């Protein structure tokens, strides 16, 4: 049977990760181009950098959630063999999908956090006529939102994986009998 306490714990962690990713999308850095007081050069001024921390928080909460599910199921590969059934087949399918969506979510969150923390240090001179315009680089809109979407998918898929794993693990074992040969006396 699937543990209800484990499912609730993982659900709460996934909701927190999702909320942090949405907050990171809403609070990502923006930049404006300013000119110095002598009007010699232009430079970038960035606002709050809080979305980097929110993205890293979402990254960590999702990772803890995934670790809990994998430890509870012994990462599907350790422990006794699962009974052959449709539940085992579904568990294998959801196991693979869970890791794919988890990896995509983590990459989105990590890339968004790193990119959001990066602030250009370049200046462009206002004195020269042919100078290139200044580019204030920020994280693209939707990176944290994509991470949030894949957190949502990972949350659903990991719970299905755990339920099907528990169902396949709880069935009668094919090789669960006595290992030796019975040597009872015959009459």
Secondary structure, DSSP 8 states (H G I E B T S, - for coil): ---HHHHHHHHHHHHHHHHHHHHHHHT---EEEEE-TTSSEEEEEE---HHHHHHHHHHHHHHHHHHHHHHHTGGGTSSS---SSHHHHHHHHHHHHHHHHHHHHHHHHHHHHHHHH------EESS-TT----------TTHHHHHHHHHHHHHHHHHHHHHHHHHHHHS--TT-S-SS-------
